[in-house]
Amino acid sequence: MTNICDIPVEILSLVWRDLPLKDIASLLQVCTMLNKCISTDKLLWASILERDITNRGIPLPPYGMDFTRTDGITARSWIRSALRLEKAYSSTKPESLRLKRLRLDSGITWLGLMRGKWALVASSDVRQSRLSLWDTAPPKATPRQCAEISLPGPVLDGQIDDTMTQITIAVSVGTAFPYVGLFRIGIASGRPFIAQCGRVQRASHTRCLSGSVVGFATWDGDDTYPCLFDWESGKLCYLAESPRWHTNPEGPKNREDGNSFIHRSCWAMKVWNDVVIVVLDYEVQVFARPIFADQKSHTAYGNHIKSLSFLSLEYAVREAVISHQPIYSGAPSHFHDTNTDSSICIFIRHGWSVEAYTLTYSRNLSPLPPIFELHPGNYDLSNEGYVLRIVVGSSCNRLLRLCAPLSRRDADGSGSPPRLFITELQRASLCVIPEGFEVHCHVVTFQETLLLPSKGLPLTLFWPSFAFDDAQGIFVMGNTRGDLCIARYLQDDCNFRGMLDGLPKLTPQEWDLNAIVPQPVEMDLPLYYHFRAEILAGTIPDDFLEEITRNWSEILLPYDAIPGWSSDWSSFKHLRNWLAPTLRWGRSDPDQVDGLCDAVLSAQYDCAPLGDVIPVLFEDDDDQNMLIFRVGNRPYVWIYQGEGVPPEYWEIMVDINVLLREANFYAAPRRHVKIASGDLGFHYQRRCVKSYDHIVEDIALDNLHVQLTPNPEDWSAGDWKAIDVLLYPN
């Protein structure tokens, strides 16, 4: 009798492709010869990849090797790992996560994750700041730090651009004069290195990185308009629909014209095809991608194409992510998601909520301009709690959310740590026909949501940072108390075989030893941090006050004394709350919890979350309850409402120098806009942090009469709820 393996491979492959995957798995167990015949059939596993993985929306890592260079055994391992990971995501058992914990000697402010294996960790305190590279899956069990570079200030945020042949990162460094540092990650002399390759002075709050172009929200402390900067040519491009603050310092001529002067912060940015997508407080703006080689001057304005509003937002956006399902570089053409080029996903956090939108982009052969449409997704996440943070996975198939307890009482005051949820994202097909042109796209829908087991994770109270690779089943978490955790859904030896997990080689120009040797760098922080101990003790040194108030009036043009207003800061009774600069550690700044910097912090998060808050004048009367400050050249009015009452803010839509020259702070109403929205998530988490130390002390002293271990990481959700009931009985 002829052996089945003697049948031509092409015929067998056609037969196997009609069988369900479970039958293929059974055939693999029949005998060694059949196992080898099936395992090495690359076309069979390619067919199964399409049928059982990509067509079901199960992600593959977007950094796989070229599929033409793989074999059947490698393709089979991809299927096995993808299915095992999909099953692991549905488990709510604590043991479903493989956790590895480490404790650093300073707080973690930013995390990045590359190729499912390499983690970038930024940690700092007032004495030191470091950016380190970690191998999260070394041959031995413990994650290993393999490279480090010292920085002169804390890292605020960062972006990673991985082109498969080169990895570039851009991070905002919070020195006295912030800048964006540019680095290459790779191998030199057989070792991983972080090599500095440039910096963009005066820039901060990175928003995107693509090749030699970096996008950021703040330029020289001014967040009026986001910018793109080509760090090879040194050219800058402002992204402004109508740059009124630069072209019309006199302000709006009427109330309708005033809308173009109202400030909108930039929360996300992406260079996509031949356009640039910018997410602002209430809308998405689309600009033509600037061609810096054709830009004649060093500063220019982008070509605005379209503005698209989000639907009925009660609160302004306070966090945004622009993402899309990647084209798998290693897959054959029939695996490619052709919709990737015509649609992109935008996730926004506003108030307590998270929403997803799909932006469609249709080009046609006619001379008509491209058409952009914004489509809301279908979701309901109201049962999981109030959203504080959002992290979208690398393949845009899962969403990680940090949520506050659901009850409004808990949102007003609580010690309970926020909880982590993972939500599956699916795409419902949508065919839109804008202006007669058919466009096929996917609208994001939120599917099953699972609570992530908190056992073994760092406490989420302390301003956690995250990085999430949903296609590899790994997320990295750190907090400002120095706790670092690497969590995996699969054992290290079950990862996708043949995925591109190594680092690229650095070129000789990139790995100049002067650029990569981690020499200690002295911290270069604002003057405030040098006098911090004295200010905390209630003393304001004269030389500090003289220096800082001189800086406050640095860019102002000369103006005459204004009756009823003063800049004699030594007589201002609220001065202590305005001494801090825009906080270099932001939410996790060492002084923001105890209220020392309340005025600066409140002004920053309620008015201009990304710019520098600089006092100008205060009302010189008995109460001294009004102050004018500026962000860039935009003036604001701060009105003190009393102890424990949030201050009131007004935005004045006229250049600060024009305002001081006119000396009319009560101009026509068209120049004033009351600011009503802040970051609810920030204020909630701040209360949690303030409550924590008191709770731990009360438990240790048995003041609450609750029998618990002294380690809060061992407390269950029920324990925290019992504590909340005792602390907030009403």
C-alpha positions as CSV (number, residue, x, y, z in Angstrom):
1,M,0.0,0.0,0.0
2,T,1.3,3.4,-0.9
3,N,2.3,5.6,2.0
4,I,0.3,8.8,2.3
5,C,3.5,10.8,2.3
6,D,4.3,9.4,-1.1
7,I,1.5,11.5,-2.6
8,P,2.8,14.6,-4.3
9,V,3.3,17.5,-1.8
10,E,1.2,19.9,-3.8
11,I,-1.8,17.6,-3.7
12,L,-1.4,16.8,0.0
13,S,-1.2,20.6,0.7
14,L,-4.5,21.2,-1.0
15,V,-6.1,18.4,1.1
16,W,-4.7,19.7,4.4
17,R,-6.0,23.3,3.6
18,D,-9.6,22.1,3.7
19,L,-9.2,20.6,7.1
20,P,-10.0,22.6,10.3
21,L,-7.0,23.4,12.5
22,K,-8.0,20.8,15.2
23,D,-7.8,18.0,12.6
24,I,-4.4,19.2,11.4
25,A,-3.3,19.1,15.1
26,S,-4.5,15.5,15.3
27,L,-2.7,14.5,12.1
28,L,0.6,15.9,13.6
29,Q,0.3,13.2,16.3
30,V,-0.1,10.2,14.0
31,C,3.6,9.6,13.1
32,T,6.9,11.2,12.8
33,M,6.8,11.1,9.0
34,L,3.4,12.7,8.7
35,N,4.4,15.3,11.3
36,K,7.4,16.3,9.3
37,C,5.4,16.4,6.1
38,I,2.8,18.7,7.5
39,S,5.2,20.8,9.7
40,T,7.4,21.8,6.7
41,D,4.5,22.6,4.4
42,K,4.9,26.4,4.2
43,L,1.9,27.0,1.9
44,L,-0.4,25.1,4.3
45,W,0.7,27.2,7.3
46,A,0.4,30.3,5.2
47,S,-3.2,29.4,4.4
48,I,-4.0,28.6,8.1
49,L,-2.4,31.9,9.1
50,E,-4.8,33.8,6.8
51,R,-7.9,31.7,7.7
52,D,-7.5,31.1,11.4
53,I,-5.4,34.1,12.5
54,T,-5.6,37.3,10.4
55,N,-9.2,36.7,9.2
56,R,-10.2,36.3,12.9
57,G,-8.5,39.5,13.9
58,I,-5.9,37.8,15.9
59,P,-2.7,40.0,15.8
60,L,0.8,39.0,14.8
61,P,3.7,41.2,15.9
62,P,4.4,43.8,13.2
63,Y,8.1,43.3,13.3
64,G,8.3,39.8,11.8
65,M,11.0,38.6,9.4
66,D,10.2,38.6,5.7
67,F,7.7,35.8,5.1
68,T,9.6,34.7,2.0
69,R,12.6,33.9,4.3
70,T,10.6,31.8,6.7
71,D,9.8,28.1,6.6
72,G,6.8,26.0,7.5
73,I,8.0,25.3,11.1
74,T,8.4,29.0,11.8
75,A,4.9,29.8,10.3
76,R,3.4,27.0,12.5
77,S,5.1,28.5,15.6
78,W,3.4,31.9,14.8
79,I,0.0,30.2,14.7
80,R,0.7,28.3,17.9
81,S,1.8,31.4,19.8
82,A,-1.0,33.6,18.5
83,L,-3.7,31.1,19.6
84,R,-2.1,30.5,23.0
85,L,-1.9,34.3,23.6
86,E,-5.5,34.8,22.5
87,K,-6.5,32.1,25.1
88,A,-4.3,33.7,27.8
89,Y,-5.9,37.1,27.3
90,S,-9.3,35.6,28.3
91,S,-8.0,34.4,31.7
92,T,-8.7,36.5,34.9
93,K,-6.6,34.3,37.1
94,P,-3.6,36.0,38.8
95,E,-1.3,33.2,37.6
96,S,-2.2,34.0,34.0
97,L,0.5,36.8,34.1
98,R,4.2,36.0,34.5
99,L,5.5,38.9,36.6
100,K,9.0,40.1,37.1
101,R,9.5,42.9,39.6
102,L,12.5,45.2,40.2
103,R,13.0,48.2,42.4
104,L,14.9,51.2,41.0
105,D,16.5,53.9,43.2
106,S,14.5,56.7,41.6
107,G,11.0,57.3,40.2
108,I,10.0,56.0,36.7
109,T,8.7,58.8,34.5
110,W,8.5,57.1,31.0
111,L,8.6,53.7,29.4
112,G,9.0,52.4,25.9
113,L,8.9,48.9,24.5
114,M,10.6,47.7,21.3
115,R,10.2,44.4,19.4
116,G,8.4,42.7,22.3
117,K,11.7,42.4,24.2
118,W,13.6,45.6,24.8
119,A,12.3,48.1,27.3
120,L,13.4,51.8,27.6
121,V,13.1,53.0,31.2
122,A,13.5,56.7,32.2
123,S,14.0,57.2,35.9
124,S,15.0,60.3,37.9
125,D,14.9,62.3,41.0
126,V,16.4,65.8,41.8
127,R,19.9,64.3,42.0
128,Q,20.1,62.2,38.9
129,S,18.3,61.2,35.6
130,R,18.9,58.1,33.6
131,L,17.6,56.5,30.4
132,S,18.3,52.8,30.5
133,L,17.8,49.9,28.1
134,W,16.6,46.5,29.5
135,D,16.5,43.1,28.0
136,T,13.1,41.8,29.4
137,A,13.6,38.2,28.2
138,P,17.3,37.2,28.7
139,P,18.4,33.6,28.9
140,K,18.3,33.8,32.7
141,A,15.0,34.7,34.4
142,T,15.7,38.2,35.7
143,P,15.4,41.2,33.3
144,R,18.9,42.7,32.7
145,Q,19.9,46.3,32.2
146,C,22.3,46.3,29.3
147,A,22.8,50.0,28.5
148,E,22.4,53.4,30.2
149,I,22.9,57.1,29.5
150,S,22.8,59.9,32.0
151,L,20.7,63.0,31.3
152,P,20.7,66.6,32.8
153,G,17.0,66.5,33.6
154,P,14.0,64.2,34.0
155,V,12.4,62.6,30.9
156,L,8.8,63.9,30.5
157,D,7.7,61.7,27.5
158,G,9.1,60.0,24.4
159,Q,8.5,58.6,21.0
160,I,10.0,55.5,19.2
161,D,10.6,55.2,15.5
162,D,11.5,51.6,14.5
163,T,12.2,51.2,10.7
164,M,13.4,47.6,11.1
165,T,16.9,48.7,10.1
166,Q,17.2,51.6,12.6
167,I,15.7,52.5,16.0
168,T,15.5,56.2,16.8
169,I,13.9,57.7,20.0
170,A,13.0,61.2,20.9
171,V,12.5,62.2,24.6
172,S,11.6,65.5,26.2
173,V,14.2,66.4,28.8
174,G,13.0,68.8,31.6
175,T,16.1,70.8,32.2
176,A,16.1,74.5,33.1
177,F,15.5,75.1,29.4
178,P,13.8,71.9,28.1
179,Y,14.9,70.2,24.9
180,V,14.1,67.1,22.9
181,G,17.0,64.6,22.9
182,L,17.4,62.2,20.0
183,F,19.1,58.9,20.4
184,R,19.8,55.7,18.4
185,I,19.4,52.3,19.9
186,G,21.6,49.5,18.6
187,I,24.6,47.2,18.8
188,A,28.2,48.3,18.7
189,S,31.2,46.1,19.5
190,G,28.8,43.3,20.3
191,R,27.0,45.3,23.0
192,P,23.8,47.3,23.2
193,F,24.2,51.0,23.3
194,I,22.2,54.2,23.6
195,A,23.9,56.7,21.3
196,Q,22.9,60.4,21.3
197,C,22.5,61.7,17.7
198,G,21.1,65.2,18.2
199,R,18.9,67.5,20.2
200,V,16.2,70.1,19.5
201,Q,16.7,73.0,21.8
202,R,13.7,74.8,23.3
203,A,11.3,72.0,22.3
204,S,9.3,69.7,24.7
205,H,6.3,67.4,24.9
206,T,7.1,65.1,21.9
207,R,4.1,63.9,19.9
208,C,5.5,62.0,16.9
209,L,8.8,60.8,15.3
210,S,9.2,59.8,11.7
211,G,12.7,59.6,10.2
212,S,14.4,62.9,10.7
213,V,11.1,64.7,11.6
214,V,10.0,65.1,15.2
215,G,6.7,66.6,16.3
216,F,6.2,68.4,19.6
217,A,3.6,70.5,21.3
218,T,5.7,73.2,23.0
219,W,8.3,75.5,21.5
220,D,10.3,77.7,23.9
221,G,7.6,77.2,26.6
222,D,4.8,78.3,24.3
223,D,2.2,75.6,23.4
224,T,0.1,77.9,21.2
225,Y,0.8,75.9,18.1
226,P,2.3,72.4,17.7
227,C,5.4,72.1,15.5
228,L,7.2,69.7,13.2
229,F,11.0,70.0,13.2
230,D,13.4,68.4,10.7
231,W,16.5,67.9,12.8
232,E,18.7,67.2,9.8
233,S,18.0,70.6,8.1
234,G,17.2,72.5,11.3
235,K,13.9,73.8,9.8
236,L,10.6,74.3,11.8
237,C,7.0,74.2,10.6
238,Y,4.1,75.5,12.8
239,L,0.9,73.5,12.4
240,A,-1.8,76.1,12.7
241,E,-5.2,76.3,11.0
242,S,-5.1,80.1,11.3
243,P,-2.0,81.5,13.2
244,R,-3.8,84.5,14.6
245,W,-1.6,84.7,17.7
246,H,1.4,85.3,15.4
247,T,-0.3,87.5,12.8
248,N,-2.9,89.5,14.7
249,P,-1.7,90.4,18.2
250,E,-4.6,92.9,18.6
251,G,-7.0,90.1,19.1
252,P,-10.4,89.3,17.5
253,K,-12.5,92.0,15.9
254,N,-15.8,90.4,17.0
255,R,-17.1,87.5,19.1
256,E,-17.3,85.1,16.1
257,D,-13.7,85.8,15.2
258,G,-12.7,85.0,18.8
259,N,-13.0,81.2,18.3
260,S,-9.7,81.2,16.3
261,F,-7.9,82.7,19.3
262,I,-9.1,80.2,21.9
263,H,-6.2,78.0,22.8
264,R,-6.4,74.3,22.1
265,S,-3.6,71.9,23.3
266,C,-2.1,69.3,21.1
267,W,-2.5,65.8,22.5
268,A,-1.3,63.5,19.6
269,M,0.3,63.8,16.2
270,K,1.1,61.4,13.4
271,V,2.8,61.6,10.1
272,W,0.6,59.5,7.9
273,N,1.0,59.0,4.1
274,D,1.4,62.5,2.8
275,V,-0.5,64.3,5.6
276,V,0.0,65.1,9.3
277,I,-2.8,64.3,11.8
278,V,-3.1,66.5,14.9
279,V,-5.5,65.9,17.8
280,L,-6.5,69.0,19.7
281,D,-8.9,69.6,22.6
282,Y,-12.1,69.2,20.6
283,E,-11.1,68.4,17.0
284,V,-8.7,66.7,14.6
285,Q,-6.8,68.8,12.2
286,V,-5.2,67.6,9.0
287,F,-2.2,69.3,7.4
288,A,-0.2,68.5,4.2
289,R,3.1,66.9,5.1
290,P,5.7,69.6,4.8
291,I,8.6,69.1,2.4
292,F,11.4,70.6,4.4
293,A,13.8,70.4,1.4
294,D,11.6,72.9,-0.4
295,Q,11.1,75.1,2.6
296,K,13.1,78.3,1.9
297,S,13.1,79.8,5.4
298,H,13.9,78.1,8.7
299,T,10.4,78.8,10.0
300,A,7.2,78.3,8.1
301,Y,3.5,77.4,8.5
302,G,1.9,74.1,7.5
303,N,-0.7,73.9,4.8
304,H,-4.0,73.3,6.6
305,I,-6.4,70.9,4.8
306,K,-9.3,70.0,7.0
307,S,-10.7,70.3,10.6
308,L,-13.0,67.6,11.9
309,S,-14.8,68.0,15.2
310,F,-15.4,65.2,17.8
311,L,-19.0,64.7,18.5
312,S,-20.5,66.5,21.5
313,L,-17.6,66.3,23.9
314,E,-18.6,67.6,27.4
315,Y,-15.0,67.9,28.4
316,A,-11.8,68.7,26.5
317,V,-9.5,65.9,25.4
318,R,-6.8,65.3,27.9
319,E,-5.0,62.3,26.3
320,A,-5.0,60.9,22.8
321,V,-3.4,58.0,20.8
322,I,-3.3,57.8,17.0
323,S,-2.8,54.2,15.9
324,H,-3.7,51.7,13.2
325,Q,-3.4,48.0,12.6
326,P,0.1,47.6,11.1
327,I,0.8,45.9,7.8
328,Y,2.7,42.8,8.7
329,S,6.0,43.3,7.0
330,G,6.7,39.6,7.0
331,A,3.3,38.4,5.6
332,P,2.5,37.6,2.0
333,S,0.5,40.1,0.1
334,H,-2.9,38.5,0.9
335,F,-2.2,39.0,4.6
336,H,-1.9,42.8,4.2
337,D,-4.7,45.0,5.6
338,T,-5.3,47.2,2.6
339,N,-7.5,49.4,4.7
340,T,-4.5,50.5,6.7
341,D,-3.7,53.1,4.0
342,S,-7.2,54.6,4.0
343,S,-8.1,54.7,7.7
344,I,-6.5,55.3,11.0
345,C,-7.8,55.0,14.6
346,I,-7.9,57.8,17.1
347,F,-8.5,57.1,20.8
348,I,-9.3,60.0,23.1
349,R,-9.7,60.4,26.9
350,H,-12.0,63.2,28.0
351,G,-13.6,63.7,31.3
352,W,-14.0,60.2,32.7
353,S,-14.5,58.6,29.3
354,V,-12.6,57.0,26.4
355,E,-13.8,57.0,22.8
356,A,-12.5,55.7,19.5
357,Y,-12.8,57.3,16.1
358,T,-11.8,56.2,12.6
359,L,-10.4,58.8,10.3
360,T,-10.8,57.9,6.6
361,Y,-8.7,59.3,3.9
362,S,-9.7,58.9,0.2
363,R,-7.6,59.9,-2.7
364,N,-8.8,59.8,-6.3
365,L,-7.4,60.4,-9.7
366,S,-9.3,63.5,-10.4
367,P,-8.0,67.0,-9.6
368,L,-10.3,67.2,-6.6
369,P,-8.6,67.3,-3.2
370,P,-8.6,64.3,-0.9
371,I,-11.6,63.7,1.3
372,F,-11.4,63.1,5.1
373,E,-14.2,61.8,7.3
374,L,-14.3,61.1,11.1
375,H,-16.5,58.2,12.2
376,P,-17.2,57.4,15.9
377,G,-16.9,53.8,17.0
378,N,-19.5,51.7,18.9
379,Y,-18.7,51.0,22.5
380,D,-19.9,51.1,26.1
381,L,-17.2,51.0,28.8
382,S,-19.3,52.7,31.5
383,N,-19.3,49.7,33.8
384,E,-15.6,49.5,34.4
385,G,-15.0,52.9,36.1
386,Y,-13.7,56.4,35.3
387,V,-10.9,56.3,32.8
388,L,-7.6,57.9,34.0
389,R,-5.1,56.7,31.4
390,I,-5.3,54.8,28.1
391,V,-2.6,52.7,26.3
392,V,-3.2,51.2,22.9
393,G,-1.3,48.0,22.1
394,S,1.3,47.9,19.3
395,S,-1.1,46.1,16.9
396,C,-4.1,48.2,17.8
397,N,-6.0,45.0,18.9
398,R,-6.3,45.7,22.6
399,L,-6.7,48.7,24.8
400,L,-5.2,49.0,28.3
401,R,-7.1,51.4,30.6
402,L,-6.4,52.7,34.1
403,C,-9.8,53.2,35.8
404,A,-10.9,54.8,39.1
405,P,-13.6,53.1,41.2
406,L,-17.0,53.5,39.7
407,S,-19.0,55.2,42.4
408,R,-19.0,59.0,42.4
409,R,-18.3,59.0,46.1
410,D,-15.0,57.2,45.4
411,A,-14.2,59.6,42.5
412,D,-14.6,62.5,44.9
413,G,-12.3,61.0,47.5
414,S,-10.7,57.6,47.9
415,G,-7.6,55.7,48.8
416,S,-8.5,52.7,46.5
417,P,-5.9,52.2,43.8
418,P,-7.1,52.6,40.2
419,R,-7.6,49.3,38.4
420,L,-6.3,48.0,35.1
421,F,-8.6,46.7,32.4
422,I,-7.8,45.2,29.0
423,T,-10.4,45.6,26.2
424,E,-10.4,43.7,22.9
425,L,-10.7,46.0,19.9
426,Q,-12.5,44.8,16.7
427,R,-13.2,46.5,13.5
428,A,-16.6,46.6,11.9
429,S,-16.5,47.1,8.2
430,L,-17.9,50.4,7.0
431,C,-18.4,51.6,3.5
432,V,-18.7,55.4,3.2
433,I,-19.4,57.3,0.0
434,P,-18.2,60.9,0.6
435,E,-19.0,63.1,-2.3
436,G,-19.5,60.1,-4.6
437,F,-16.2,58.3,-3.8
438,E,-16.5,54.9,-2.2
439,V,-14.2,54.3,0.7
440,H,-14.0,51.0,2.7
441,C,-12.8,51.3,6.3
442,H,-13.1,49.7,9.7
443,V,-14.9,51.4,12.6
444,V,-13.5,50.4,16.0
445,T,-15.8,48.5,18.3
446,F,-15.0,47.7,22.0
447,Q,-15.5,44.0,22.8
448,E,-14.9,41.9,25.9
449,T,-13.2,43.7,28.8
450,L,-11.4,41.9,31.5
451,L,-10.0,43.2,34.9
452,L,-6.3,42.7,35.1
453,P,-5.3,40.8,38.3
454,S,-3.6,43.3,40.5
455,K,-1.7,40.8,42.6
456,G,2.0,41.3,42.2
457,L,1.7,44.5,40.2
458,P,3.1,47.8,41.4
459,L,0.6,50.1,43.1
460,T,-1.2,52.1,40.5
461,L,-1.7,55.1,42.8
462,F,1.7,56.6,42.0
463,W,1.4,58.0,38.5
464,P,2.2,54.8,36.6
465,S,3.8,54.7,33.2
466,F,3.0,51.9,30.7
467,A,4.2,50.3,27.4
468,F,2.1,47.6,25.8
469,D,2.8,45.1,23.0
470,D,-0.5,43.3,22.6
471,A,0.8,41.1,19.8
472,Q,3.5,39.6,22.0
473,G,1.4,39.7,25.2
474,I,3.8,41.8,27.2
475,F,3.4,45.1,29.0
476,V,5.8,47.0,31.1
477,M,4.7,49.1,34.1
478,G,6.5,51.5,36.4
479,N,5.6,54.1,38.9
480,T,7.1,57.1,40.6
481,R,8.2,55.1,43.6
482,G,10.7,53.2,41.5
483,D,8.7,50.0,41.0
484,L,9.3,48.3,37.6
485,C,7.3,45.3,36.5
486,I,7.5,43.3,33.3
487,A,4.3,41.2,32.8
488,R,3.9,38.5,30.1
489,Y,0.9,36.4,29.1
490,L,3.2,33.7,27.7
491,Q,6.3,32.1,29.0
492,D,9.5,33.5,27.4
493,D,10.1,30.3,25.5
494,C,6.6,30.4,23.9
495,N,7.3,33.7,22.1
496,F,6.9,34.0,18.3
497,R,9.8,32.2,16.7
498,G,11.7,34.1,14.0
499,M,10.3,37.5,15.0
500,L,12.7,40.4,14.7
501,D,13.7,40.8,18.4
502,G,17.4,41.8,18.0
503,L,18.7,45.3,17.9
504,P,20.1,46.8,14.7
505,K,23.8,47.6,14.3
506,L,24.9,51.1,14.9
507,T,27.0,52.7,12.1
508,P,30.5,54.0,13.0
509,Q,29.2,57.6,12.9
510,E,26.4,56.6,15.4
511,W,28.5,54.7,17.8
512,D,31.2,57.3,18.4
513,L,32.4,56.4,21.9
514,N,32.0,60.0,23.1
515,A,28.3,59.6,22.3
516,I,27.6,56.3,23.9
517,V,29.8,56.0,27.0
518,P,27.4,56.7,29.9
519,Q,29.3,59.5,31.6
520,P,27.5,61.0,34.6
521,V,25.9,64.3,33.8
522,E,25.2,67.0,36.3
523,M,21.5,67.9,36.7
524,D,20.5,71.2,35.1
525,L,17.2,72.0,36.8
526,P,15.4,75.3,37.2
527,L,16.6,77.6,40.0
528,Y,13.6,76.7,42.1
529,Y,14.9,73.2,42.8
530,H,18.2,74.6,44.2
531,F,16.3,76.5,46.8
532,R,13.5,74.0,47.3
533,A,14.5,73.0,50.9
534,E,14.5,76.7,52.1
535,I,11.2,77.4,50.4
536,L,9.6,74.3,52.0
537,A,10.8,75.6,55.3
538,G,8.9,78.8,54.7
539,T,11.8,81.1,53.6
540,I,12.1,82.7,50.2
541,P,15.8,83.7,49.7
542,D,16.2,87.2,48.3
543,D,18.6,86.2,45.5
544,F,16.2,83.5,44.3
545,L,13.3,86.0,44.3
546,E,15.3,88.6,42.4
547,E,16.4,86.1,39.8
548,I,13.1,84.4,39.2
549,T,11.0,87.6,39.0
550,R,13.5,89.1,36.5
551,N,12.9,86.0,34.4
552,W,9.1,86.6,34.6
553,S,9.4,89.9,32.8
554,E,12.1,88.8,30.3
555,I,10.2,88.9,27.0
556,L,7.8,91.7,27.9
557,L,8.0,95.1,26.1
558,P,8.3,98.2,28.3
559,Y,5.0,99.5,29.6
560,D,3.8,102.2,31.9
561,A,2.7,101.6,35.5
562,I,-0.9,100.4,35.6
563,P,-3.1,101.8,38.4
564,G,-4.4,99.0,40.7
565,W,-1.8,96.4,39.5
566,S,1.6,95.7,40.7
567,S,4.7,93.5,40.0
568,D,6.3,94.1,43.4
569,W,6.2,90.4,44.1
570,S,7.7,90.6,47.6
571,S,4.4,92.1,48.7
572,F,2.2,89.5,47.1
573,K,0.6,87.3,49.8
574,H,0.0,84.3,47.4
575,L,3.6,84.4,46.2
576,R,4.7,81.1,47.6
577,N,2.2,79.2,45.5
578,W,3.6,80.8,42.3
579,L,7.3,80.3,42.8
580,A,7.7,76.9,41.1
581,P,8.3,76.7,37.4
582,T,6.1,74.5,35.2
583,L,6.8,71.3,37.1
584,R,9.6,69.2,35.6
585,W,8.2,66.0,36.9
586,G,4.6,67.1,36.1
587,R,2.0,65.0,37.9
588,S,4.7,63.2,39.9
589,D,6.7,66.3,41.0
590,P,7.9,66.0,44.6
591,D,6.0,69.2,45.6
592,Q,2.7,68.8,43.8
593,V,1.0,66.5,46.4
594,D,1.4,68.7,49.5
595,G,0.0,71.8,47.8
596,L,3.1,73.9,47.7
597,C,2.7,74.5,44.0
598,D,-1.0,74.5,43.8
599,A,-1.4,77.7,41.8
600,V,1.1,76.8,39.1
601,L,-0.1,73.2,39.0
602,S,-3.8,74.2,38.8
603,A,-3.1,76.9,36.1
604,Q,-1.1,74.4,34.1
605,Y,-3.6,71.6,34.1
606,D,-6.7,73.7,33.8
607,C,-5.5,76.3,31.3
608,A,-2.4,75.3,29.4
609,P,-1.3,71.7,30.3
610,L,1.8,71.9,28.1
611,G,3.1,75.4,28.3
612,D,5.1,77.4,30.9
613,V,3.0,79.4,33.4
614,I,4.6,82.8,34.0
615,P,3.1,85.4,36.4
616,V,3.0,89.0,35.1
617,L,1.0,91.3,37.5
618,F,-1.3,90.9,40.5
619,E,-4.2,93.1,41.6
620,D,-2.8,95.5,44.2
621,D,-5.6,95.8,46.8
622,D,-6.3,94.4,50.2
623,D,-7.4,91.0,48.9
624,Q,-4.8,90.5,46.1
625,N,-7.1,87.8,44.7
626,M,-6.4,88.4,41.0
627,L,-3.3,87.7,39.0
628,I,-2.4,87.8,35.3
629,F,-0.1,85.2,34.0
630,R,1.0,84.3,30.5
631,V,1.8,81.2,28.5
632,G,3.9,82.3,25.6
633,N,2.2,85.6,24.7
634,R,-1.3,84.4,25.7
635,P,-2.5,86.1,28.9
636,Y,-4.8,84.6,31.5
637,V,-6.5,85.9,34.6
638,W,-6.4,83.8,37.9
639,I,-9.1,84.6,40.4
640,Y,-8.7,83.3,43.9
641,Q,-12.0,82.0,45.3
642,G,-11.0,81.2,48.9
643,E,-9.4,78.3,50.7
644,G,-10.4,74.9,49.4
645,V,-12.4,76.4,46.5
646,P,-11.0,75.9,42.9
647,P,-9.8,79.2,41.4
648,E,-11.5,80.7,38.3
649,Y,-9.7,81.3,35.1
650,W,-10.3,83.6,32.1
651,E,-8.4,83.5,28.9
652,I,-7.8,87.0,27.4
653,M,-7.6,86.9,23.6
654,V,-5.0,89.5,23.0
655,D,-1.2,89.5,23.0
656,I,0.2,90.2,26.5
657,N,2.3,93.1,25.3
658,V,-0.8,94.7,23.6
659,L,-2.8,94.1,26.8
660,L,-0.1,95.8,29.0
661,R,0.2,98.7,26.6
662,E,-3.6,99.3,26.5
663,A,-3.8,98.9,30.3
664,N,-7.4,97.8,29.9
665,F,-7.9,94.4,31.5
666,Y,-11.7,94.8,31.4
667,A,-12.0,95.1,27.7
668,A,-15.0,94.1,25.6
669,P,-16.4,90.6,26.4
670,R,-15.2,89.4,23.0
671,R,-11.7,89.3,24.4
672,H,-12.5,87.2,27.4
673,V,-13.3,83.5,27.6
674,K,-14.0,81.6,30.9
675,I,-12.1,78.3,31.1
676,A,-14.3,75.5,32.4
677,S,-12.5,72.2,31.8
678,G,-9.6,70.5,33.5
679,D,-8.2,67.0,33.7
680,L,-10.6,65.0,35.9
681,G,-8.3,62.0,35.9
682,F,-5.4,64.0,37.2
683,H,-7.3,65.5,40.1
684,Y,-8.7,62.1,41.1
685,Q,-5.3,60.5,41.1
686,R,-3.8,63.3,43.0
687,R,-6.3,62.8,45.8
688,C,-5.4,59.1,45.9
689,V,-1.8,59.9,46.3
690,K,-2.5,62.3,49.1
691,S,-4.6,59.8,50.9
692,Y,-2.2,56.9,50.6
693,D,0.4,57.8,53.3
694,H,-2.3,58.7,55.8
695,I,-4.0,55.3,55.2
696,V,-0.8,53.3,55.6
697,E,0.0,55.2,58.8
698,D,-3.6,54.6,60.2
699,I,-3.4,50.9,59.4
700,A,0.1,50.6,61.1
701,L,-1.2,52.4,64.2
702,D,-4.5,50.5,64.1
703,N,-6.4,53.7,64.0
704,L,-9.0,52.3,61.6
705,H,-9.3,49.0,63.5
706,V,-8.9,46.9,60.3
707,Q,-6.7,43.8,60.6
708,L,-4.4,44.0,57.5
709,T,-0.8,43.3,56.7
710,P,1.4,46.4,56.6
711,N,2.1,46.0,52.9
712,P,-0.6,47.6,50.8
713,E,0.3,45.5,47.8
714,D,-1.2,42.5,49.6
715,W,-4.5,44.2,50.2
716,S,-7.5,42.9,48.2
717,A,-10.1,45.0,46.5
718,G,-12.4,44.2,49.4
719,D,-9.8,45.4,51.9
720,W,-9.6,48.7,50.1
721,K,-13.4,49.0,49.9
722,A,-13.6,48.5,53.7
723,I,-11.0,51.2,54.2
724,D,-13.0,53.6,52.0
725,V,-16.2,52.9,53.9
726,L,-14.4,53.9,57.1
727,L,-12.8,57.0,55.6
728,Y,-15.7,58.2,53.6
729,P,-18.9,56.9,55.4
730,N,-21.4,59.1,53.5
